[in-house]
Amino acid sequence: MASALLLDSNVLFWTFYETRRIHKSVQEEIINADVAAVSHISIWELGIKAAQGKLKINIPELLQKIEEENFDLLSIEMPHILTMLRLPRHHRDPFDRMLVAQAMCEDMALLSADRQLAPYGTRVKIIEKQ
């Protein structure tokens, strides 16, 4: 069975900068996935947090790491937007709702530690932080 994963912003950051926060089994799942993807929305969100001083991250360096690990970059497309607009508002964060919509549209599982995303169903895989 093919596995396609979309990493949310936190999981993306932890994957490259704080691996101790992700259980080894999740790290292996990401490595062994047929497709591991990162959304442009996550790059945007991390860039905003860096600009606000909430996070120390170099975005060009992050993009290099994403490329080196052969992660797919997922653009925001009109079907993603339309799906997001129809989602119930279980979660107030528009970045997270967009990631859920992209996972739904692209037939991927969204990896997240955010339990507030669980009501969106099987497209969201909640991981435990270490």
Residue pairs with C-beta under 8 A, 6 or more apart in sequence:
2 34
2 35
3 29
3 32
3 33
3 34
3 35
3 109
4 33
4 34
4 35
4 37
4 106
4 107
4 108
4 109
5 29
5 30
5 33
5 35
5 36
5 37
5 108
5 109
5 110
5 111
5 125
6 37
6 38
6 39
6 74
6 99
6 102
6 103
6 106
6 108
6 109
6 110
6 111
7 15
7 30
7 36
7 37
7 38
7 42
7 71
7 111
8 42
8 96
8 99
8 110
8 111
8 112
8 113
8 114
9 41
9 42
9 45
9 46
9 95
9 99
10 112
10 113
10 114
11 22
11 26
11 111
11 112
11 113
11 127
12 38
12 42
12 46
12 62
13 46
13 55
13 57
14 21
14 22
15 22
15 27
15 30
16 62
16 65
17 57
19 27
20 130
21 129
21 130
22 127
22 129
22 130
23 127
23 128
23 130
26 111
26 127
29 111
30 36
30 111
35 72
35 108
36 69
36 70
36 71
36 72
37 71
37 72
37 73
37 74
37 106
37 108
38 66
38 71
38 72
38 73
38 74
39 73
39 74
39 76
39 98
39 99
39 102
40 73
40 74
40 75
40 76
41 76
41 95
41 98
41 99
41 102
42 95
42 99
43 59
43 62
43 63
44 95
45 95
46 55
46 57
46 59
46 62
47 59
49 55
49 57
50 56
50 57
50 58
50 59
66 73
74 102
74 106
76 98
76 102
77 105
79 105
80 98
80 101
80 102
80 105
81 98
81 101
83 101
83 104
83 105
84 94
84 97
84 98
84 100
84 101
87 97
87 100
87 101
87 120
88 119
89 97
90 116
90 117
90 119
90 120
91 97
91 100
91 114
91 116
91 117
91 120
96 112
96 114
96 116
96 117
99 110
99 112
100 110
100 117
100 120
100 123
100 124
102 108
102 110
103 109
103 110
103 123
103 124
104 123
108 123
109 122
109 123
109 124
109 125
110 117
110 123
110 124
110 125
111 125
111 127
112 124
112 125
112 126
112 127
113 126
113 127
113 128
113 129
114 126
115 126
117 124
117 126
118 124
118 126
